[in-house]
Amino acid sequence: MGKQDLEIARRVTLRPIQEVGATVGLTPDELEPFGHYKAKVAWPAIERRRTHPDGALVLVTAMTPTPAGEGKSTTTVGLADGLRRIGKRAIAALREPSLGPVFGMKGGATGGGHAQLAPMEDINLHFTGDMHAIGAAHNLLAAMLDNHLAQSNGLGLDTRRILWKRVVDMNDRALRNIVVGLGGPVHGVPRESGFEITVASEVMAILCLSTDLADFKTRAARIVVAETPDGRLVTASELRAAGAMAVLMKDAIKPNLVQTLEGTPALVHGGPFGNIAHGCNSVIATRLALKLGEIVVTEAGFATELGAEKFVDIKCRSAGLVPSVAVVVATVRALKMHGGIALGDLAREDVEAVRRGADNLAKHVENVRLFGLTPVVALNHFTGDTDAEVAAILDLCRAWGVAAQVSRGWEQGGAGTEDLARTVADAIKGADRSTFRPIYPDDLPLDKKIESIATTMYGAEAVRIAPAAAAKLARWEALGHGRLPVCMAKTQNSLSDDPKRPGRPRGFTVTVRDAKLCAGAGFVVAYAGDILTMPGLPRVPGAESMDIDAGGEIVGLF
């Protein structure tokens, strides 16, 4: 997102949020406004619609991302606008941005150009306070844990086996590894600990997979926080923390209603990253959207082997969701980078590089078909794309038997995505939802689930699980957690676990170095490669360019 995007957003006169809600049948008393242009949906409104019929669910995913940008959020927003332009009662369901990338390098998560969510600045900053509530609930559990250690440690926790860290919604590498409890007995028990970014918190995952506040509390009680010297797992319920955590989440559990620049309703709720968490917006928001809309357009983090795989194997498995179509976002620029062209040389036409890079896109189309879904390729158009490069991609898609359309949402908003919208609507009509399937069954052992994901989704030749990680997986299976799905934490920059291998790598081995049990969220995390759960700021963070002027207007946000 750049300065031009911000200028476009500020030129638009937004509709009052009550008017936006009315377009999908939400009455003013069913909304809890935060100012004029955003609102929480009141819980009774959600309950009243539990038995309403569902609309069709469209997943937006992408090819492997590059520094050139792919525009998955832009395409998601533009497609929702385009569907409404062709007469469909469409609604978008997306994730909330994290402050870490906003002030770091990646930027926000509200789309761009004429295909944006609004109010863009509010959504990308504090929004309705959900991220802060998640952080507070997570850190309350951490505080109660350390207090238990300081107050005689009645549960007999092993201070070397404390598993629950703290979180902050900021990129801060200095907090990855810390020591707490220094300063003498009155300040607690000294031990090693650390911070993760809030979007990696199990509390975030629980929010996004819960069906209601009672389910949130039940799941929070199952969080494993520590072990005893004999290896017994200790949970949040034994610290009597789940109730207070639910108190902090009583408003954050409600989905947020906003709009696109064209007034299309959007439910924005939850924000786990797709590379280190399950990367999907909340089940509550998606289910509500399906009750309110004829077609729901949602997105999952990063590419098919990350966000889309977790959407299928974790979110859909947990919530019983069945999508109709998957849109795979691609760009000429990204294809050229996967074809070996440097970022600084992308302006030069290179049809052969596009064709070489299409090997990456082909794998993602293959992955969508492995889910039993119909793929539609959305070629997100950039102004520097040439007719020959665009034609090369469309020709390849035809050869693969895949419907493809150029998407001009950034430039034209919904008017630039009508062809894509018609193609998606046609695909929904022809979809056979009975073919939808996860990658692996529930009863497959955890190590085999990891192997299935790596060999099927990534194209790996083999998987190596480090002995310590393998021991954890075996132990959790023995304790009854073997039927849980696996959440892979892996680089988003390659189909492999090596971020320096673009295109479609072959003949590689995925190495799983560690694993974590998230019993509350209901999955096991497997860490591949050198993936970090607390990012750092770049050499020149975006925060350096941000300010607020004398008139109170934010400048330099993007």
Secondary structure, DSSP 8 states (H G I E B T S, - for coil): --HHHHHHHHHS----HHHHHHTTT--GGGEEESSSS-EEE-HHHHHHTTTS---EEEEEEES---TT---HHHHHHHHHHHHHHTT--EEEEE----HHHHHSSS--SSEETTEEEESHHHHHTTTTSHHHHHHHHHHHHHHHHHHHHHTT-TT---GGGB---EEESS--GGGSSEEES-SSGGG---EEE-EEEGGG-HHHHHHHH-SSHHHHHHHHHT-EEEE-TT--EEEGGGGT-HHHHHHHTTTTTS-EEEEETT--EEEE-----TTTS--B--HHHHHHHHHH-SEEEEEBSSSIIIIIHHIIIIIIHHHT---SEEEEEE-HHHHHHHTT--GGGTTS--HHHHHHHHHHHHHHHHHHHHTT-EEEEEEE--TT--HHHHHHHHHHHHHHT-EEEEE-HHHHGGGGSHHHHHHHHHHHHH--GGG---SS-TTS-HHHHHHHHIIIII--SEEEE-HHHHHHHHHHIIIIITTS-EEEE--SS-SSS-TT--S---S-EEEEEEEEEETTTTEEEEEETT--SS----SS-GGGG-EE-TTS-EES--
